[in-house]
Structure formats: structure tokens, C-alpha cells
Amino acid sequence: MPKATKRKSNVAKNTSTTPNGAAPLTDIPSPYTKVTLQLEPFLSNLPKDHIFLTSLDNHDRAFKRRLFMVPLFLNIFLTIILIYRIKVALPTYSGIFLALLGHDTPQKINMKTNATQALVRIGIERTLMFLGDFVLLRFIGIWPRDFFLGKGVFGKDSEASPVAWRRSVGFRDCEIVVRRSRRWDSSIFYKLNASGTGTTNVIEEILQEGTQGHAFQEKILPAVDRKLVRQKTGVQLLDKNWEIYFSGMIEAHALVDDNVNKLEDFRTSVLVYTERWGWLIWEVWKDHEEGNDMESSKNLQAIKDGLTAMGKENLFFRSIEIIQNETSQPGFTSDKRRNAVQKMKDEFQERNVDFDEFWAGVGGIESMPGLEVTS
């Protein structure tokens, strides 16, 4: 897990001014700082009663496409089931409704001619039918609805859907991921006031707890763990504490496409709004980079020692040369990364070294500096 930068206290001094310029902003709890003006276009469209996490997804486009096909086909299948059930059940429900209005329909029950046993059987059958259809529409039907149309599609707080996100963004080598805190955040944003007649914003009190607070340790820190963000693609970061905010990802990519922002502006960070300081940010990626330098040196030494022990030290230097040649070219995409790996694999084969076995023993090909998956 990433560790917040150590400081002598939980308070980081900040001399930025408030929007009205009346007084300087001070005593912002570490590791947070005031956001830069560069992010304001993006933040202007974010709800202020949630915590947001941003990161970059550098996984292969083909992998992202395959991963998206799974929920796509599943929701198409569920949609077909729902349409079929509606088509089959509609005449039955129409008949029951018309019978309640006094019309003669096959669904009308004659209380005088039917035996008690028959009435009980009809009652149980219809109860189970109503219950089954309610569960189908209420709990299963929302999956394809949210997937194709988005949450709250019929309300004022509607959100973009996964399909809208993919239609807008497509599949890219580097994609922006925006996550939003789930309902657990209501307890850290608001609490009942002393009179019990309203709520008070308490997020600032929570932030004052610093890196040792419960919300920071149990909710935020695990979600921005460097290995987690590197190893999982965007939709795989969905869990019980964080949901994918598709509207935010569409907006972020639109800003990048319009040259308002750069992809680097959305590296792994935590965003939270306070009434006192406005939007604050913890730039987690800076802590990740500090740890990367030490880990890269350690990994590089392990790779060199492994090849030297096999009498293949020249293979180590040849691998470094391949990576330097590929990464020095503009735009080191996932395709170029694959090319670099293939060239290294060819070199290993020429020297009779099992490529997969060797890299499995040193932590995987991602342990090689220059080939790691960034966040």
C-alpha cells in the first residue's frame, strides 16, 4: 500500500487564497493539498458529497475489449429474458386488471363455482407469479437498465452508463479511471447536529484525523494501493467501497481530447470537497514514484543476479538495450511494449534460456524497469 509522505504533524501549511481572496488557506491536513486551477474544469461537474479517486489504466486495448464483452453479452441476454417475460405475462396481467374492473376474462375467478382448494391454488400461483416478476424487474431488471441507460435515467441526477462511456471514449491504450465512494461516505460527510433537527458537514473533522483515521486507513488507502491500481483494469477496481463513475470518465477524456487537460493530470489521486478549503487533492502518484525508484533498483539487481548466475550476463545488457531503444521513441504504447517483450523473448530463445520460467522467478516481466504497468 502507498504510504503518505511522513511529516512532523498532520497539518500541511498551504498559502493559497480563498475564492474571494479574503484570507489565506492554512492548516490543510496532510497528505492533502489545494487542487490546482488545471483541474477546476473537471471538478466543476463532480458532486461535492463524495470522495473521488482518479488513476490511469494502461492495460492492453484488446484485453479491455474482451473484458467489456462479458457484461455486454450478459446484459443482452438478461434483456432478452425480460422482453420475453413481459411479452408472455402481459396478457395475463391485462386479464387480471380487466377482471378487477368487472369484465369477463379467462383470469376472472368465480368465487361461487370454484372449490376452496382451487381458490387457494390460484391464490398461491398468482402470489408466486407476482413475487417472481417483482424480483425479476426490481432486482435483475436494473442491471441491463443501468448498463445500457445509466443510473437514475428517469431522474434529475442521471449518470452515464458503461455503454455510453465506451461509445464516447472507445478503447484506448491509456484510459482515465474515476471512482466514487459508495454510501459509506454519508457518515463522514454529514452527521446530525446537536438539536437533532438537521445535519452538519463533518468531512473536515475526518480529514483532521490525518493518515491514521479510520476512513483513510480502511477505505482510501487500500483503494489506491500501487499494485492494485497497476494490476487491475478500470472496471475491475469496482468493489464494495468504490463504484466506477462513468460520467466523470467521459468528462475527463473530453477535457483531454480538447487539450484542456493532459492524461498526467489524472494520475492516481484522491479528491475530496470541503466547505472550508474547497477541493483538496492527495497526489498519491508522487508517493508511488518515490517507492518505484527503490523497487526498480531492487528488481533490476535481482534480474541481473539471476542472469549472471546462469552465465548470461550479456543477455541482461542486451535486454536493457532493447528496452531503452523502444522507450526512447515517442509514444510508448502497449503495442510497442509488446514488441519490446517479443524482442527480449527472441534473445532469450537464441541463448537457450526459458523466458517464462526466468521471469516467473523474478516477479514477472512487469518487474523490469520500463515495462511496468503505470497508474
N, C-alpha and C positions, 0 to 999 in steps of 0.2 A: 504493500500500500504506500502511496505517496505520503511523505511526511511534510507537514507545514514547516516553513522556514523557522528556525529557532530564533527567538528574540528574548530580551530580558523581561518583557511583560507582554500581556495580551493586547496591548494597545499600540497601534501604529500611527504615528503622527502624520497628518495629511493637511497640507496648506491650501487645498483647492477652495474656492469660494462657493457659497450657496448660489442658487439660480438668481436671486435678487441682489447678490453681491453685498449683502448686509454684513456678513461675518464669515470668517474662515471656517472650513470644516476640519475639526480636530477630533482626536480620540476615536478614530475608526478602529474597531477591533481587528487585530491581525488574525488570519493572514489576508484579510480583505483590504482593498483599496478602492478609491473612487474610479468609476469607469471613465475611459477616455471619450472625447467627443466623437471619435470614429465609430463607436458602437451605438450612438444615440438613435440613428435611423432604424436600426434593428430593435432596440429596446422600446421604442415608442409604440410598437404594436404588441408587446408582451403584456399579459395580465400581471398585475402587481401583487397578487396574493398567492404566488407560487415561487418556488426556487427552481432555477433552470440550470441545466448542465449542457455545455457545448463540447464537441470533440470532432475530430476528423476521422473518417472511415476510408482507409487506403486499401481495402481488400480488392481483389480482382473483380472486374465488372461481370465476367461470366459467372463467378460464384454468387454475386449479388442477384443476378438474374435468375439463377437456379433457385436460390433461396426464396425469392419472391413468388416463384411459380407454385410453391407448395400452398400458401394461404390463398392464392388466386384460384386454383382449381378446387380447393376445399370449399371456398365460399360460392363458387359457381355451382358446385354440387348441392350445397345447402339451399341455394336459391331455387334450383330446380325442384327440390323436395318441397319447399314452401309453396311454390306456384302450383305444383301438382296437388298438394293437400288443400289449398284454397279452392281449386277447381272441383275437387271431389266433394268437399264439405259444404260449399256454398248452397247447393240445392237443399241440403238437409237443414241448414240454419235458416234459410229463407222459408222453408215449410214450417219450421217451429215458430218463427216470428209471425207468419200469417195465421197459424193456428191460434196463437195468443190473441190475435185480433178478431177471432171468431170465424175465420174461413175454414172450409173443409179441405184439408191437405193430408197426404199419407202420414205425416208426422203428428197429426191430431190424435189425442188419446181419449177414448171413450171410457169414462170412469165407471159407467153403469155396466157395460158389457164385458169389460176386462176383469179377470180374476185378480185378487190381491197379489198373488205370486207373479203374475205377468206385469202388474204395475210396478212392483219392486224391481223386477228385472229391467224394465225400461228405464226406471229412475237411475239404477246403477250404471247402465250403459251410457246414458246421456251425461251423467256426472263425470264418468271417466273420459268421455269424449270432450266435454268442456275443459276438464283439467289438462288433458293431453294437448289440446290445441292452444290453451293458455301458455303452457310451458314451452311449446314449440315456437310461438310467436314472441313471447316475452323474454325468454332466456336464450333461445337459439337463433331466433329471427334477427336479433340485434347484431349478431356477428356479420352477416352479409350487408346489413344496413350500414353499420359503421365502416366496413371495409370499402364499400363502393361509394357511399354518400357522405360519410363522416358523422362524427358525434354531434348531437343537437341540431341535426339538419333542418328540423322544423321550428327551431327556436332562434332567439336573437344571438345566442352565444355559440353559433355553429362553428365547427372546426373542419379543416381539410381532412380528407380520407387518405389511406395509403395509396389508393388508385390515383387520386388527384395529385399526390406527391410524385408518383412515378411518371405520370403524364407530363407534369411540369418540369421535373428535374431529369427524368430518364435514368440511365445507369452510367455513372462516371467513375473514373479511376480514383478520384478523391471527392468524397461527399461529406457534407456538413451534417452532423447529428445533433439534434436538440432534444433533450429530455426534460420532462416536467415532473415535479413532485406530485405524488398522489394525495389522497385525502388526509394522510397523517400530518400534513403541513398545517392543517387548520388549527391544531393545538399550539403551534409555535408562532402563528401569526396573530391569533386573537384569543382572548380569554374574557370571561365575564368580569365586569367591573365590580367594585365593592358593593354597589347598591343592587346588583343582580338584574339591572334593567337594560343593560347593553353590553357591548364588548369593547375591549381595549387592545390596541396593537402592541404586541409584546415581542415581536421579532428582534427588536434592538436589544432587549434583555437577553434573549437567547444567544445573540451574536457576542454579547459581552462575556459569555462563558468561555469564549475562545475555543482553542482546539481540543479542550478537554470536555466540552459539553456533550450531552447525550446525543443531540441531533447531529452534531459534527462527527462524532465517533461511530455512531450506529447507522446513520443514513447517508451522509455525504461522502465521508472518506472511503468506504468500501466501493461506492459507485464510480469514483474517479481513480481507482487503482490502476496503475500504469499497465500491468499485464492484462487486466480485464479489458481495458479500452483498446489495447493493441490486438488482442486475440479475437475479440468478437466484433462482428459487423454491426451496423447501426441497430437493426430490428432485434438482434439478439441481446441487446442491452436492456430490453424490456423486462421488468421484474415487479415484485410486489410493492416496491417503494417508488419506482420511477416508470413513467409511461413516455412513449415517443410522441413528441409534439410536432405533428406533420405540418401544421400551419407555419410554425416557426422555421422549419427546414425549407419550405418553399420560399418564404420571405428572405431567408439568409442567402439562398442561392440566387434569388432575383437581384439582391444587392451586389453580389459578387459579379454576376453577369453584366450589371450596369456600371461596373467599375467604381461603385461607391465604397465597397469593402473588398478585402483580399481574403482568400481562404485562411491565411495565417491568423486573421482576426478571430477565428472561431476554434482555435486550438483548445485543448482541454481546459475548461474554466468553469467556475461556479458563479452564477449571477443571482443576486437577491436584492429586492427593493425594500428600502426603509423610509419612513416619513421624515426622519431627521437628516439622513445623508443622501437620500435618493438611491440610485442604483449603485450597488457595490459589486466588485468582482474579485474572486480569488483566481489568479492565473496559475492553475495547477501545472500547466506545461513547463513553467520555469523550474518547479521542483523536480519534474520528471527529467528535465535536461541535466540538472545537477547530478541526479542519480545515474543518468545514462553514461556520463563521462567515465565514472568509476567502473560501471558494469561493462562498458565496451572494452576498456583496458584489460579487465579480468578475463573476458571472453576471448579477446584476441590472443592473450598469453596462453590460454587453455588450448586454443586451436593450434597455435604454433608448437606447443609442447607435444600435442598429440601426433602431429605430422613428423616432428623431429624424432620422436621415439620410434617411428616407423621407417626412419631413414629417408623421409620425403620432405625435407625442409624446403627444397626448391619449389615444391608444389604449393607450399604456403605463400611464398613470394609471388608465384605466378597467379594465385587466386587474388591476392591483393592488387596485382596489376590489372587484372580483368575488371575488378570492381571499380577501381579508380578510373579506368577508361570509360566505363559505362556511366558512372555517376557524374563524371565531369561534363557530360553532354547536357544541353538544355532539356528540361522536362523529363526527369527520371520517372517514367510511368511504370505501371505494373507490367506492361509488355516488355519494356527494357529490363526490368528486374528479372523476368523470366528468361530473357536472352542471356543475362549475366550468369544466372544459375545453370543454364544449359551449357554454356561455355566452360564453367567450372566442372560440371559433370563430365564433359568430354575429356578434360585434362586429367581428372581422377581415373577415368577408364583407361587412358593411354598409359598410366603409371600403375595399373593393376591394383587400384585402391577402391574398395567398396564405398561408393559415395553415400548411400543411405545409411549404412552401418556406422560410418565415421561420424556423420553429423548427428545421428541419434545419440552418440556417446558424448557429444559436447553441447547438447542443448538445442539442437535443430539448426537449420540453415539461417533462421532468423537471428541467431546469436552472433552472426558475422556482421561486424560494423559496416554499415552501408546497405545491408539487406534487411535490416529490422523493419517491422511494420510500425510506422509512426502513428501518433494520435493527435 
